[in-house]
Amino acid sequence: MVGTHRFACMAFALALVSLGSAAAQEPDADVAQKRAEIDTKTEQILEKLFAEREGARELYDKSQGYAVFAATKAGFLVTGGGGTGVAVDKGSGSRTYMRMGTGGVGLGIGAQRYELVILFESEPYLSRFIEGGWNASASAQAAAGKDGVTLTSSFVDGVALFQLTDRGLMAQADVSGTRFWVVDDLN
């Protein structure tokens, strides 16, 4: 089991390095286009959430900020994935373009595309997320709980999580083992 865990950690680290390398190779001329693509996708994901989840718009309206990511997760015994998105401070309008990476050990085979929406109740929660001090596993566990608390229109520990797939809104958002970081080339 220790060997499998070590292998999973190494695979996750390799995935993060390769995602970072790909981002570093983007030419400066594509930055504005990439931002526009992320912003357009973000609006589409938010509209999808509002259409699928009653009360999500009201919770969004109460939030200080939000982060939206489009991601892909794949694996066979060792899972990994990643995506790109943006964190937005609704008060100042500032946008921070970010990446996410995830890894773990699982029994699934295949790939899945999904969208992740994180709403932040106040500026300190949003800032902590952007600065990398947000504990995804702890917040997801608190927010999702055993009964899918996120699906009630409330914040839990300052965040609300929504995970959408092509099948609709999932009962519980799973961001355990996920890391989020700022993409310097896009900011």
C-alpha positions as CSV (number, residue, x, y, z in Angstrom):
1,M,0.0,0.0,0.0
2,V,2.9,2.4,0.8
3,G,4.3,1.7,-2.7
4,T,0.9,2.5,-4.3
5,H,0.7,5.7,-2.3
6,R,4.2,6.8,-3.2
7,F,3.5,6.0,-6.9
8,A,0.3,8.1,-6.7
9,C,2.1,11.0,-5.2
10,M,4.8,10.8,-7.8
11,A,2.2,10.7,-10.6
12,F,0.4,13.7,-9.2
13,A,3.7,15.7,-8.9
14,L,4.5,14.8,-12.5
15,A,1.1,15.9,-13.7
16,L,1.5,19.3,-11.8
17,V,4.9,19.8,-13.4
18,S,3.7,19.1,-16.9
19,L,0.7,21.4,-16.4
20,G,3.0,24.1,-15.2
21,S,5.4,23.6,-18.1
22,A,2.6,23.8,-20.7
23,A,1.5,27.1,-19.1
24,A,5.0,28.5,-19.2
25,Q,5.2,27.9,-23.0
26,E,2.2,30.0,-23.9
27,P,3.2,33.0,-26.0
28,D,2.4,36.5,-24.7
29,A,0.2,37.2,-27.7
30,D,-2.3,34.5,-26.5
31,V,-2.7,35.8,-23.0
32,A,-5.7,38.1,-23.8
33,Q,-7.3,35.4,-25.9
34,K,-6.9,32.8,-23.1
35,R,-8.3,35.1,-20.5
36,A,-11.3,35.8,-22.8
37,E,-11.9,32.1,-23.3
38,I,-11.7,31.5,-19.5
39,D,-14.1,34.4,-18.8
40,T,-16.6,33.2,-21.4
41,K,-16.5,29.6,-20.1
42,T,-16.9,31.0,-16.5
43,E,-20.1,32.8,-17.5
44,Q,-21.5,29.7,-19.2
45,I,-20.7,27.5,-16.1
46,L,-22.4,30.0,-13.8
47,E,-25.5,30.2,-16.0
48,K,-25.6,26.4,-16.0
49,L,-25.4,26.3,-12.2
50,F,-28.2,28.9,-11.9
51,A,-30.4,26.9,-14.2
52,E,-29.8,23.6,-12.5
53,R,-29.8,24.6,-8.9
54,E,-32.6,26.6,-7.4
55,G,-31.2,29.0,-4.8
56,A,-27.7,29.1,-6.4
57,R,-28.1,32.6,-7.8
58,E,-29.2,33.9,-4.4
59,L,-26.2,32.4,-2.7
60,Y,-24.0,33.8,-5.5
61,D,-25.5,37.2,-4.9
62,K,-24.6,37.0,-1.1
63,S,-21.0,35.9,-1.9
64,Q,-18.0,38.2,-1.8
65,G,-16.4,36.3,-4.6
66,Y,-16.2,33.1,-6.5
67,A,-13.9,30.7,-8.4
68,V,-14.9,28.7,-11.4
69,F,-12.9,25.9,-13.1
70,A,-13.4,23.7,-16.1
71,A,-11.5,20.4,-15.5
72,T,-10.9,16.9,-16.7
73,K,-10.1,14.0,-14.4
74,A,-8.9,10.6,-15.7
75,G,-7.2,7.5,-14.4
76,F,-6.7,3.8,-14.0
77,L,-5.9,3.0,-10.4
78,V,-4.0,6.3,-10.2
79,T,-6.2,9.3,-11.0
80,G,-5.1,12.7,-12.0
81,G,-6.6,15.8,-13.6
82,G,-6.5,19.5,-13.9
83,G,-8.1,22.5,-15.3
84,T,-8.0,26.3,-15.6
85,G,-10.3,28.9,-14.2
86,V,-10.6,32.3,-12.5
87,A,-11.2,33.6,-9.0
88,V,-13.2,36.9,-8.9
89,D,-13.5,39.4,-6.1
90,K,-17.0,40.8,-6.8
91,G,-16.3,43.9,-4.6
92,S,-13.2,45.1,-6.5
93,G,-13.8,43.3,-9.8
94,S,-10.3,41.9,-9.7
95,R,-9.7,38.6,-11.5
96,T,-7.0,36.1,-10.7
97,Y,-6.5,33.4,-13.3
98,M,-5.6,30.0,-11.8
99,R,-5.0,26.3,-12.4
100,M,-6.0,23.3,-10.4
101,G,-4.5,19.9,-10.2
102,T,-5.8,16.8,-8.6
103,G,-4.5,13.3,-8.0
104,G,-5.2,10.2,-6.0
105,V,-5.7,6.5,-6.0
106,G,-9.0,5.0,-7.1
107,L,-10.7,2.1,-8.8
108,G,-12.2,4.0,-11.7
109,I,-11.1,3.7,-15.3
110,G,-11.8,6.5,-17.8
111,A,-12.1,10.2,-18.0
112,Q,-14.6,12.8,-16.8
113,R,-15.1,16.4,-17.6
114,Y,-16.6,18.6,-14.9
115,E,-17.0,22.1,-13.7
116,L,-16.3,23.4,-10.2
117,V,-17.9,26.5,-8.7
118,I,-16.7,27.7,-5.3
119,L,-18.5,30.6,-3.7
120,F,-16.8,32.5,-0.9
121,E,-18.8,34.2,1.8
122,S,-16.3,36.9,2.6
123,E,-13.0,38.4,1.3
124,P,-10.7,36.6,3.8
125,Y,-11.9,33.2,2.5
126,L,-11.4,34.3,-1.1
127,S,-7.9,35.8,-0.3
128,R,-6.9,32.6,1.5
129,F,-8.0,30.6,-1.5
130,I,-6.0,32.7,-4.0
131,E,-2.9,32.8,-1.8
132,G,-2.9,29.0,-1.6
133,G,-3.8,28.8,2.1
134,W,-7.2,27.2,1.5
135,N,-7.5,23.5,2.6
136,A,-9.6,22.0,-0.2
137,S,-10.1,18.7,1.6
138,A,-11.3,20.2,4.9
139,S,-13.6,22.7,3.3
140,A,-15.1,20.1,0.9
141,Q,-15.7,17.8,3.7
142,A,-17.3,20.5,5.8
143,A,-19.3,21.9,2.9
144,A,-20.5,18.6,1.4
145,G,-21.0,16.8,4.7
146,K,-22.7,13.4,4.7
147,D,-26.0,14.8,3.4
148,G,-24.7,17.2,0.7
149,V,-25.1,20.4,2.7
150,T,-23.8,22.5,-0.2
151,L,-27.0,21.8,-2.0
152,T,-29.0,23.8,0.6
153,S,-28.5,27.5,-0.1
154,S,-26.0,28.3,2.6
155,F,-22.3,28.7,3.3
156,V,-20.5,26.2,5.4
157,D,-17.1,27.3,6.9
158,G,-17.2,30.3,4.5
159,V,-17.6,28.4,1.3
160,A,-20.2,26.7,-0.9
161,L,-19.1,24.1,-3.5
162,F,-20.9,23.0,-6.6
163,Q,-19.6,20.3,-9.0
164,L,-21.4,20.0,-12.4
165,T,-21.0,17.3,-15.0
166,D,-22.7,16.6,-18.2
167,R,-25.2,14.7,-16.1
168,G,-26.0,17.8,-14.0
169,L,-25.2,18.9,-10.5
170,M,-23.5,16.3,-8.3
171,A,-24.8,15.7,-4.8
172,Q,-21.4,16.3,-3.3
173,A,-18.4,18.2,-4.6
174,D,-15.2,16.2,-4.4
175,V,-12.1,18.5,-4.3
176,S,-10.1,16.3,-1.8
177,G,-6.5,16.0,-3.1
178,T,-6.9,19.1,-5.2
179,R,-4.4,22.0,-5.3
180,F,-5.1,25.4,-6.8
181,W,-2.5,28.0,-7.8
182,V,-2.1,31.3,-9.6
183,V,-1.0,31.3,-13.2
184,D,1.6,34.1,-13.4
185,D,1.6,34.2,-17.2
186,L,-2.2,35.0,-17.3
187,N,-2.2,37.6,-14.5
